[in-house]
Amino acid sequence: MPQEIETVMTKRQSIREFDPKVKISRDEMTAMLKMAITAPSACNLQAWKFIVVDTPAGKEKLRHYFMPFNFPQVDTSAAVVLFFGNKLAYKKYRKLWQGMYKAKKVTKEAMEAALNTFMPLYEHASEAMLKTDATIDTSLAAMQFMLIAQAHGYDTNAIAGYDASKAAESVGLDPEQFVPVMAVAIGKSAKAPVAMRTSRYDIGESVDYQ
Ligand SMILES: Cc1cc2nc3c(=O)[nH]c(=O)nc-3n(C[C@H](O)[C@H](O)[C@H](O)COP(=O)(O)O)c2cc1C
């Protein structure tokens, strides 16, 4: 059963050497990603796309554009999940609302009001806004994924140390549409968890109340 949220959050720490014997079934991976997408997203656009790399051939492709200091995670993890932002997520947005309407979750008026408000925003959005929105949505899903992975007894390492210009094409995605946000290596630590953790600045340095 999932652990208390605080326990899960404080137990998570970046693990860079996994037990290579540990595999994660695709059913369990999908279940964890299904939980990850309970994340909020701007206008509920859900501008994310996940590529789960859990085969030797897939891992080999990552080695062509990941930085060498991230090879241990690539090589020893059960999987590396690539989190991409989808800049054209708004193109399937009507379908989402129509589904909610059919499921009687919203009235026709509410559906039309939402579509009339949000669709023009995205249809006329700048490239920068589409990229930012997709990056934020996807980051939230990635964080949720790391926490749910922890609750399932796995360890993770978020990774942005790779040549981002090669990420989408390497897995057959259109680089014009899909922006690489981060990768998350997942597995079980090869060693017992270390007591020494990374430090955080004093909270006072990051918080102002107004
Ligand atoms: C967006 C992002 C990118 C990161 N990229 C890498 C990376 O390329 N390689 C790596 O070993 N760790 C990477 N990390 C892990 C950080 O180094 C780590 O989260 C940080 O030092 C705090 O330690 P903790 O995760 O153990 O709390 C990344 C983390 C984030 C959030």
The ligand as a MOL file (V3000), in Angstrom:
LIG
                    3D

  0  0  0     0  0            999 V3000
M  V30 BEGIN CTAB
M  V30 COUNTS 31 33 0 0 0
M  V30 BEGIN ATOM
M  V30 1 C 15.6740 18.4460 -14.1250 0
M  V30 2 C 16.7220 17.6210 -13.4220 0
M  V30 3 C 17.8290 17.1840 -14.1320 0
M  V30 4 C 18.7860 16.3850 -13.5190 0
M  V30 5 N 19.8020 15.8630 -14.2770 0
M  V30 6 C 20.6530 14.9750 -13.7230 0
M  V30 7 C 21.6240 14.3170 -14.5190 0
M  V30 8 O 21.7550 14.5380 -15.7220 0
M  V30 9 N 22.4280 13.4110 -13.9180 0
M  V30 10 C 22.3410 13.1190 -12.5850 0
M  V30 11 O 23.0970 12.2850 -12.1000 0
M  V30 12 N 21.4190 13.7390 -11.7930 0
M  V30 13 C 20.5700 14.6540 -12.3270 0
M  V30 14 N 19.5980 15.2390 -11.5500 0
M  V30 15 C 19.4960 14.9040 -10.1230 0
M  V30 16 C 19.9480 16.0530 -9.2110 0
M  V30 17 O 21.3470 16.1150 -9.2140 0
M  V30 18 C 19.3880 15.8000 -7.8100 0
M  V30 19 O 17.9840 15.7680 -7.8620 0
M  V30 20 C 19.8210 16.8610 -6.8040 0
M  V30 21 O 21.2170 16.8420 -6.6280 0
M  V30 22 C 19.1340 16.6790 -5.4450 0
M  V30 23 O 19.4290 15.4040 -4.9160 0
M  V30 24 P 18.2840 14.3360 -4.5710 0
M  V30 25 O 17.5390 14.0550 -5.8480 0
M  V30 26 O 19.0190 13.1270 -4.0670 0
M  V30 27 O 17.3870 14.9380 -3.5570 0
M  V30 28 C 18.6640 16.0590 -12.1390 0
M  V30 29 C 17.5510 16.5310 -11.4250 0
M  V30 30 C 16.5910 17.2930 -12.0520 0
M  V30 31 C 15.3790 17.7420 -11.2910 0
M  V30 END ATOM
M  V30 BEGIN BOND
M  V30 1 1 1 2
M  V30 2 1 2 3
M  V30 3 2 2 30
M  V30 4 2 3 4
M  V30 5 1 4 5
M  V30 6 1 4 28
M  V30 7 2 5 6
M  V30 8 1 6 7
M  V30 9 1 6 13
M  V30 10 2 7 8
M  V30 11 1 7 9
M  V30 12 1 9 10
M  V30 13 2 10 11
M  V30 14 1 10 12
M  V30 15 2 12 13
M  V30 16 1 13 14
M  V30 17 1 14 15
M  V30 18 1 14 28
M  V30 19 1 15 16
M  V30 20 1 16 17
M  V30 21 1 16 18
M  V30 22 1 18 19
M  V30 23 1 18 20
M  V30 24 1 20 21
M  V30 25 1 20 22
M  V30 26 1 22 23
M  V30 27 1 23 24
M  V30 28 2 24 25
M  V30 29 1 24 26
M  V30 30 1 24 27
M  V30 31 2 28 29
M  V30 32 1 29 30
M  V30 33 1 30 31
M  V30 END BOND
M  V30 END CTAB
M  END
